[in-house]
């Protein structure tokens, strides 16, 4: 019983201490009377690389994988006239309404 109370008091004190540390405090103004001399970086400079403009084939969308040559086949163009006719009919119906 006494241990639990002592442990609880220690936890509360630690929580109070942590909360005190989290309180934002004002920072001192920098001195402008001394000149600022930046330190030289110790890191190596980065090596420039050519940009990769092509998208890997596995990351492309399935419909984008077809090239222009694939689209010119008769199987791809068979559905176009009927869909164009349907679109024209819908457009005419909207105009008449």
N, C-alpha and C positions, 0 to 999 in steps of 0.2 A: 504494500500500500504506500509506504513511504518512498520506495523506489519509483513507483509510478508518478507520484507527485513531483519528485525531484526531476525525473526525466521530462515531464511535461513542462516544468519551469525552464529547463535548459532549452527545450525546443522553442518555447515562446521567446526566450532571450535571443536565440539565434535568428529567429524570424524578425525580431525588432532590429537586430544588427544588419541583417540583409536589406531590410526596407530602408534603413538609414543610408546604406551604400547606394541604393537606387535613386535617391533624391538627386535631381539635376542641380549642379552647382555652377555658379558663374565662373567663366574662365578669364584669366588676366588678359589685358590688351597686349598685343605684341609690341615690342620695342621697334620703332621706326628710325631711331637715330643711328642704328648700325646698318651697314649695307647688307643686303641679302645675297649670299653666295650659295647657289644650289650645289649639292654634292653630285659628283659624277656617279652614274649608275654602275653597279657591278655586274649587271646582267648582260648577256650577249645580245646583240641586236637580232631582231627576227629576220628570217630568210624569206624573201618574197617568193610567192608561188603563182603560177599561171592560174587564172580562174577556170573552173570546169563549167562550161556552158551546156554540155550535153547531160541529159538526165539518164541515169542507168535504166536499162530496159525493164528490170524487175520493179522499178518504182513508178512506171508510167501507168496511166489508166488504160483499161482494156480497149476502150473505143479509140484511144489515141494511138494505139500500136499499129493500126492499119495505115499503110502508106498510101500515097496518091495512086500508085499503080494498083493496089488492092481495090480501091474504090471504083476504078474504071471498068471493072468486070461487069458483065450483064446481070449477074446474080444480085449485085448490090444496087443496081439502078432499076430493077424491075418494080420495086414498090414505090418509086418516086412519082410516076405519073398519077397513080391513084391518090396518093396523099396530097399532091398539088391540086387535083380536082376537088377533093374534099375540102381543102382550105379555101379554094375559090368559092365553093358553094356556101360555106359558112359565112364568108365575107359578104356575099351578095345577100344572104338572108338577114344579116345585121343591118345592112344599108336599107333594105326595104322595110324594116321594122321601125 
